[in-house]
Each structure stands twice: as C-alpha cells, then as structure tokens.
Amino acid sequence: MRTCVLASGSKGNVTYVETNNHKILIDIGTNVKYIKEKLLEIEVLVTDIDIILISHIHNDHIKALEQFIKKYNPYVYMTSTMVEELEINHPIRNYEKLILFNDDIYLDTMHIEVIKTSHDTKDSKGFIVKENSKSIVYITDTGYLNQKYFSKLKDCNVYLFESNHDVEMLINGKYPQWLKDRVVGPYGHLSNKDAAIYLAKLIGSDTKKIILMHLSENNNTKEIALDTIRSVFLEYGVKFDNISCASQNEKSEVINL
C-alpha cells in the first residue's frame, strides 16, 4: 500500500491511496487539472484511478466529482444519504458506476472500515483502509470522535487526521461568532489539541506516520499544529515524532507500507 495527500484545506481535499489492485481517491475537492498534475508527480496516471470514495458532501470534498466522472468513469462510493444530498445541486442518480455503502467495504484483498464522523452535513464518514495487515486512517471534518471506534482505530500504520484550528486563534480571529461556534461545536472541526489527545490515545508501536490534515488558513499554522501535538504527546508520555502537515496546494510525501 501507499498513500499521498494531494491537497488538504478549506479550499479543497484529495488523498490518493493505492492497494494491490486499486488506485483510489478519497474525496475529490480540487479540480481535475490539479489532480492530474499531482498524480503524475507520483507516477500515477489519472486514467488509472478506478475508485473515488467520498467522505461527505461539501464542495471542498466533491468539487471535481462531476467532471471527473464524465472524463474518466471510475466507480464512486457514497452512502444513499450522501447521494440524496448531492442530488440537490449535482444529480448523478443514474450513474451506472455508483456504489452505495452504509457499512464496511470489502473488495478483493482490501477492507475499508467505515467510521461515523460528526459534521454539519446529512452524512459524513471516516475510513480505515486495510490490506494484508497494513492500515491507513482517514479522519477529517468532524467535531469529535466517538470512543466506540477507538478499538478499530488503535495502532494503525498511518493516520491522516484532522487538526483544523488553534482555539485561541479562532476565538481572537475575524470569523463572525456564529462561524466560530460552528467550528468548535460538535458538528464542526477538530482543534489541534483535541486531535493531539485523540492521537496520543490511538497510535502504537506499528504506527509509522501522522499527517495533520485540513489546517485552517485563518485559524492555524503548521508550526502551531506541530507544537501542540508535540506538547500533548510529551504530556501523555508518547514518543513519536514522524509528524507532518498536509498543504492546500502541495502534495505530501509518498508513504509506502
């Protein structure tokens, strides 16, 4: 398996995951040209993408979906509730390669465990992509993480994990109060500290890499996010330093498992 975050932030999110038999995009919130260029940088042809997996129906996660379907015809995995929400503006009901899921996905040697996240949309999911004892966690756009999923999320190899905002920057920033309340609320986004606490409880001896995702342009910086997680890890006695931050307009390193 291997993975690379092609883009992450409030303007668009795309992550590439490759298994033995599949080349997958988790979310598709930028544009086709950008995706094609970034895939080429990691020696992947855009025509090789056979699956798109959608976490939720917000524009920064589905912006290129309609155009990508028309040009490249991949399988698209969404829940029925996501399809209902999508059809308000971008109907794809008759798309022949739409696959509905509500539970875990099993395909060849790949198993995708589905996690319910908490966001201000009709349905939102996180994923654990597994193959041959290797695992990649994708959790973003959630106000909190339910403890009932901790056992599934423990000691995975890679965590692509939301660390959206610094609370002080948000409180003292320029956002209107309603938007501040949304971001910090139970249907918003994980703060740096909350993300760090979750990760301190989840990572283990098999963990190889953490990439912090969906950093706010206005209420966060890479330096603050990294300082926060290092401070929390020190407090919890966790020794792990292979941590980086995803960017809006640059791909991450390629992680090989």
Beta strands, then each sheet from edge to edge (+ up, - down):
strand 1: 2-7
strand 2: 14-18
strand 3: 23-28
strand 4: 51-53
strand 5: 75-78
strand 6: 98-100
strand 7: 105-107
strand 8: 110-116
strand 9: 125-131
strand 10: 134-139
strand 11: 158-162
strand 12: 209-213
strand 13: 243-245
strand 14: 255-256
sheet 1: 6+ 5+ 4+ 3+ 2- 1+ 14-
sheet 2: 7+ 8- 9+ 10- 11- 12- 13-
end
